[in-house]
Amino acid sequence: MVIKAVKGVKDILPKDIGKWRRVEDSAREVFGRYDYREIVLPIFEKSEVFVKSVGETTDIVQKEMYSFLDKGGDALTLRPEGTASCVRAYIEHSMYHPKGTVTPLFYIGPMFRRERPQAGRFRQFHQIGAELFGTDDPAADAEVMHLLMTFLKTVGARKPKLLLNSLGDDKCRPAFRQSLVDFLANRKESLCPLCKERYETNPLRVLDCKSETCAETVRSAPTIDSFWCDDCADHFQKVRKALYGLNIEYEINHRMVRGLDYYSRTVFEVTASGLGAKDAVAAGGRYDALVKKSGGPDVPAIGWAVGMERLIESIGDSAGEKTNDTAPDICIVHLGERAHGEAFRVAGLLREQGRKVLCPYRQTSMKKQMGRADKSGAKLAVIIGEEEFNKKTMLVKNLSTSTQKEHPIGDIRKIAAEPPA
């Protein structure tokens, strides 16, 4: 019986890896422009890291986390998102010292949630995330979104659109929450089964439901902008002004919320074409209270995450256009038993010099080997037959110009350093 991959996870095959590598390389290059530093986080954490930060009433904690007890009895969870882990590391390693330090971090890696697999969504998926600790400046909010949009445009996401809102803070959000609860009280029967649960535990999430009946129900619901305190309204206006200064187009959506409890004030989402009805490719926001809530100092922060699978789906085939990881620099063509061994010796020496070399194990005709060399995308073919073996030489052919020249075997390092034009 053939054992297949677990439902909701997938293999990334060699034919697709060029797209993934291009996205990751572009992320690191763009992050470098903004002076963000990479952090590699553990794949699993103590469960309380996520329960305390993400929120006990969220869908992630209640239904989606992969949690288990290890042999020591510790409750552990495969990370469902990166921010909580990043906050834990930020506190544990005292990255907030000296006081007033601004710490920009980014991470790339797999996340795990047991949700229903669908197009672009998996139970093991990958995220690229950015977190900025140490400032509540509205200009930082705009810069973080500028970083995101720059990255998405660099990798070729199709028609990225930024959606913007503010969730207020602990001073003004409770009044909005109560107003929403009162509005939904006589409309519960029109909600989907999941939102009937959310009404009791996390009513703001009803606004985020993609069900047509729920969307219709909340169409006339109160919106958060009517409840902002003066500080939150002022912060949002300054964020908008900073976005204008950076020439970033956006659309305000006062019904947009995030699925995690730690967000406050600025929240945002980016959609892209090519993803169907659920077209979000990235999301984020400000979480000024999370570091303190997690046991650290009172440090404001903001961040975002991009789903790599959905991003690559949006990019489509163009994601790999600039990357050909399979193309060798040099193809070895060899004929004859003695030339076979010499070919692998030459290939090894070229590889030691940093060249990517294709050397076939099985000997076929010269015509077939040269055909394979042409199709491989290699720049050069090194040809070794019985005659060349006897003369201790090799033929080096430029596959673009079809010119070739005989070289002594001793010229290998020279060829590796400077292939003939």
Secondary structure, DSSP 8 states (H G I E B T S, - for coil): ------TT-----TTTHHHHHHHHHHHHHHHHHTT-EE----SEEEHHHHHHHH-TTSHIIIII--EEE-TT--EEEE-S-SHHHHHHHHHHTTTTTTTT--EEEEEEEEEE-----BTTB-SEEEEEEEEEES---HHHHHHHHHHHHHHHHHHT-SS-EEEEEE---TTTHHHHHHHHHHHHHTTGGGS-HHHHHHHHH-GGGGGG---HHHHHHGGGS--GGGT--HHHHHHHHHHHHHHHHTT---EE-TT---SSTT--SEEEEEE-TTS-S--EEEEEEE-TTHHHHTTS-S--EEEEEEEHHHHHHHHGGGGGTT--TT--SEEEEE-SHHHHHHHHHHHHHHHHTT--EE--SS---HHHHHHHHHHHT-SEEEEE-HHHHHHTEEEEEETTT--EEEEEGGGHHHHHHS---
